[in-house]
């Protein structure tokens, strides 16, 4: 990569920061720094996705810069040759090889301005697509969480913790659908043992339990349940049996 004193970040590319935490945003900018300096950086999945649109822009700008430097070098060489020819024929000239720094910088800025609109449109589409995908995932996660709140009769004070969010996301990543997870939630809610009818008298209904791993989710997906009416009848029958046997 050609070493440059500066690089460009398009404003619309920064929209991705709205979807990242402060820690994730910090990792993203460390990745940008390492890329520009040619250093290695160990990416996690989210940082790699967020960085990809920046990398594409940087690579395009770097390629343009290299081509521009080569173009100016050839111009400078031709100018030097022409001046040398004039000098041998007695004509004024004989100038030393001119510096191309100023020309390169000016042309770089000009190219950046002229191409910024097309690059911005392309990057904007990628940013919107990524943002839309993240929004879609967040809506799906929240929908499953709200279903769990409703089925389990939780209050509005119950929080969508990072642990609950991570467990749902992991199961979706494993290939299970929203319907699969909601079926498991429903079966858990209609299982007497999970609802407190156990020796400890404790309720085991948290999302982190239902979605703990693939095996646990499949267990609740296929669990045979008893509806609340059946639970009451069963309890009533046990009470009668106990009275008769006493």
C-alpha positions as CSV (number, residue, x, y, z in Angstrom):
1,X,0.0,0.0,0.0
2,X,1.4,3.5,-0.9
3,X,2.0,5.5,2.2
4,X,0.0,8.7,2.3
5,X,-0.3,11.5,4.8
6,X,-4.1,11.4,4.9
7,X,-7.1,9.4,3.8
8,X,-10.8,10.1,3.3
9,X,-13.8,8.8,5.2
10,X,-17.2,9.6,3.6
11,X,-19.7,11.0,6.0
12,X,-22.5,8.7,5.0
13,X,-20.2,5.7,5.9
14,X,-20.3,6.8,9.5
15,X,-24.0,5.8,9.8
16,X,-22.8,2.3,10.8
17,X,-21.7,3.8,14.1
18,X,-25.3,4.2,15.2
19,X,-25.6,0.4,15.2
20,X,-22.4,-0.1,17.3
21,X,-21.7,0.1,21.0
22,X,-18.8,2.4,22.1
23,X,-16.6,-0.7,22.5
24,X,-17.4,-1.9,19.0
25,X,-16.9,1.5,17.5
26,X,-13.5,1.7,19.1
27,X,-12.5,-1.7,17.6
28,X,-13.7,-0.4,14.2
29,X,-11.4,2.7,14.3
30,X,-8.5,0.6,15.5
31,X,-9.1,-1.7,12.5
32,X,-9.1,1.4,10.2
33,X,-5.8,2.6,11.8
34,X,-4.1,-0.8,11.3
35,X,-5.3,-1.0,7.7
36,X,-3.9,2.5,6.9
37,X,-0.6,1.7,8.6
38,X,-0.3,-1.8,7.1
39,X,-0.5,-3.4,10.5
40,X,-2.3,-6.7,11.3
41,X,-5.6,-6.6,13.2
42,X,-7.5,-9.5,14.6
43,X,-11.2,-9.1,13.6
44,X,-14.2,-10.4,15.3
45,X,-17.3,-11.0,13.1
46,X,-19.1,-7.8,13.7
47,X,-16.0,-5.6,13.3
48,X,-15.2,-7.4,10.0
49,X,-18.7,-6.7,8.7
50,X,-18.6,-3.0,9.7
51,X,-15.1,-2.5,8.4
52,X,-15.8,-4.1,5.0
53,X,-17.4,-1.0,3.5
54,X,-14.6,1.3,4.7
55,X,-12.0,-1.1,3.3
56,X,-13.6,-1.1,-0.1
57,X,-13.6,2.7,-0.2
58,X,-9.9,2.8,1.0
59,X,-8.8,0.3,-1.6
60,X,-10.5,2.3,-4.4
61,X,-9.0,5.5,-3.2
62,X,-5.5,3.9,-2.9
63,X,-5.7,2.5,-6.4
64,X,-6.7,6.0,-7.7
65,X,-3.8,7.6,-5.8
66,X,-1.3,5.1,-7.2
67,X,-2.5,5.7,-10.8
68,X,-2.4,9.4,-10.3
69,X,1.2,9.3,-9.0
70,X,2.2,7.3,-12.0
71,X,0.4,9.7,-14.3
72,X,2.2,12.7,-12.8
73,X,5.5,10.9,-12.9
74,X,5.2,10.4,-16.6
75,X,4.1,14.0,-17.2
76,X,7.1,15.2,-15.2
77,X,9.5,13.0,-17.2
78,X,8.2,14.2,-20.5
79,X,8.4,17.8,-19.3
80,X,12.0,17.2,-18.3
81,X,12.9,15.6,-21.6
82,X,11.3,18.5,-23.5
83,X,13.3,21.0,-21.5
84,X,16.5,19.1,-22.1
85,X,15.8,19.1,-25.8
86,X,15.3,22.8,-25.9
87,X,18.6,23.3,-24.0
88,X,20.6,21.4,-26.7
89,X,19.1,23.6,-29.5
90,X,20.0,26.8,-27.7
91,X,16.5,27.5,-26.6
92,X,15.8,28.5,-22.9
93,X,14.7,25.8,-20.6
94,X,17.0,23.2,-19.1
95,X,14.9,23.1,-16.0
96,X,15.4,20.5,-13.3
97,X,12.9,17.7,-12.7
98,X,9.9,19.4,-11.1
99,X,8.3,18.2,-7.9
100,X,5.0,16.4,-8.4
101,X,3.9,16.6,-4.8
102,X,1.7,19.7,-5.3
103,X,0.2,18.3,-8.5
104,X,-0.5,15.0,-7.0
105,X,-2.2,16.5,-4.0
106,X,-4.3,18.8,-6.1
107,X,-5.3,16.1,-8.5
108,X,-6.0,13.7,-5.6
109,X,-8.4,16.2,-4.1
110,X,-10.0,16.9,-7.5
111,X,-10.4,13.1,-8.2
112,X,-11.8,12.7,-4.7
113,X,-14.4,15.4,-5.3
114,X,-15.3,14.1,-8.7
115,X,-15.6,10.5,-7.6
116,X,-17.1,11.2,-4.2
117,X,-20.6,11.4,-5.5
118,X,-20.4,8.0,-7.2
119,X,-18.5,6.4,-4.3
120,X,-21.0,8.0,-1.8
121,X,-23.9,6.5,-3.7
122,X,-22.3,3.1,-3.7
123,X,-21.3,3.2,-0.1
124,X,-24.7,4.6,0.9
125,X,-26.4,1.7,-0.6
126,X,-24.2,-0.8,1.2
127,X,-24.6,1.1,4.5
128,X,-28.4,1.2,4.1
129,X,-28.4,-2.5,3.2
130,X,-26.3,-3.4,6.3
131,X,-28.4,-1.0,8.5
132,X,-31.6,-2.6,7.2
133,X,-30.3,-6.1,7.9
134,X,-29.3,-5.1,11.5
135,X,-32.7,-3.5,12.0
136,X,-34.4,-6.7,10.7
137,X,-32.5,-8.8,13.1
138,X,-33.2,-6.5,16.1
139,X,-36.9,-6.5,15.3
140,X,-36.9,-10.3,15.2
141,X,-35.1,-10.6,18.5
142,X,-37.4,-8.2,20.2
143,X,-40.5,-9.9,18.8
144,X,-39.4,-13.2,20.3
145,X,-38.6,-11.5,23.6
146,X,-42.0,-9.9,23.7
147,X,-43.7,-13.2,23.0
148,X,-41.8,-14.7,26.0
149,X,-42.9,-11.8,28.2
150,X,-46.5,-12.3,27.2
151,X,-46.6,-16.1,27.5
152,X,-44.8,-16.1,30.9
153,X,-46.8,-13.2,32.2
154,X,-43.7,-11.1,32.9
155,X,-43.9,-7.4,33.9
156,X,-42.7,-4.5,31.9
157,X,-39.7,-4.3,34.3
158,X,-38.3,-7.5,32.8
159,X,-35.2,-6.4,30.8
160,X,-34.0,-7.7,27.4
161,X,-30.5,-8.4,28.8
162,X,-27.5,-9.0,26.6
163,X,-27.5,-12.6,27.8
164,X,-31.1,-13.2,26.7
165,X,-30.4,-11.5,23.4
166,X,-27.2,-13.5,22.8
167,X,-29.0,-16.9,23.4
168,X,-31.8,-16.1,21.0
169,X,-29.3,-14.9,18.4
170,X,-27.2,-18.1,18.8
171,X,-30.2,-20.3,18.2
172,X,-31.3,-18.4,15.1
173,X,-27.7,-18.6,13.9
174,X,-27.9,-22.4,14.4
175,X,-30.8,-22.4,11.9
176,X,-33.9,-22.5,14.1
177,X,-36.8,-20.2,13.2
178,X,-38.8,-17.8,15.2
179,X,-41.6,-20.3,15.2
180,X,-39.3,-23.0,16.7
181,X,-38.2,-20.8,19.5
182,X,-41.8,-19.6,20.3
183,X,-43.0,-23.2,20.3
184,X,-40.3,-24.0,22.9
185,X,-41.4,-21.0,25.0
186,X,-45.0,-22.1,24.8
187,X,-44.3,-25.7,25.8
188,X,-42.1,-24.5,28.7
189,X,-44.9,-22.3,29.9
190,X,-47.3,-25.2,29.9
191,X,-45.0,-27.6,31.6
192,X,-45.9,-28.0,35.4
193,X,-42.4,-28.7,36.4
194,X,-41.0,-25.5,34.9
195,X,-43.9,-23.5,36.3
196,X,-43.0,-24.4,39.9
197,X,-44.6,-27.8,40.5
198,X,-41.4,-29.4,41.6
199,X,-39.7,-30.3,44.9
200,X,-38.0,-27.0,45.2
201,X,-41.1,-25.0,44.3
202,X,-39.0,-22.9,41.9
203,X,-40.0,-21.6,38.4
204,X,-37.6,-22.4,35.6
205,X,-38.8,-20.3,32.7
206,X,-36.0,-17.9,31.7
207,X,-35.1,-17.4,28.0
208,X,-31.5,-18.2,28.8
209,X,-32.7,-21.7,29.9
210,X,-35.0,-22.4,27.0
211,X,-32.4,-21.2,24.4
212,X,-29.3,-22.3,26.4
213,X,-28.1,-24.5,23.5
214,X,-29.5,-26.4,20.6
215,X,-30.2,-29.6,22.6
216,X,-32.2,-27.6,25.3
217,X,-34.2,-25.8,22.7
218,X,-35.1,-29.0,20.9
219,X,-36.1,-30.5,24.2
220,X,-38.7,-27.8,24.8
221,X,-39.7,-27.8,21.1
222,X,-40.8,-31.4,21.4
223,X,-42.0,-31.4,25.0
224,X,-45.5,-32.8,25.5
225,X,-47.4,-30.2,27.5
226,X,-50.4,-30.1,29.8
227,X,-52.8,-27.2,29.6
228,X,-53.8,-25.2,32.7
229,X,-57.2,-26.9,32.9
230,X,-55.6,-30.3,32.9
231,X,-53.2,-29.1,35.6
232,X,-56.1,-28.0,37.9
233,X,-58.0,-31.3,37.4
234,X,-54.9,-33.3,38.1
235,X,-54.2,-31.4,41.3
236,X,-57.8,-31.8,42.4
237,X,-57.7,-35.5,41.7
238,X,-54.5,-35.8,43.8
239,X,-56.2,-34.0,46.7
240,X,-59.2,-36.4,46.6
241,X,-56.9,-39.4,46.5
242,X,-55.0,-38.1,49.4
243,X,-58.2,-37.6,51.4
244,X,-59.5,-41.1,50.7
245,X,-56.2,-42.7,51.6
246,X,-55.8,-40.8,54.9
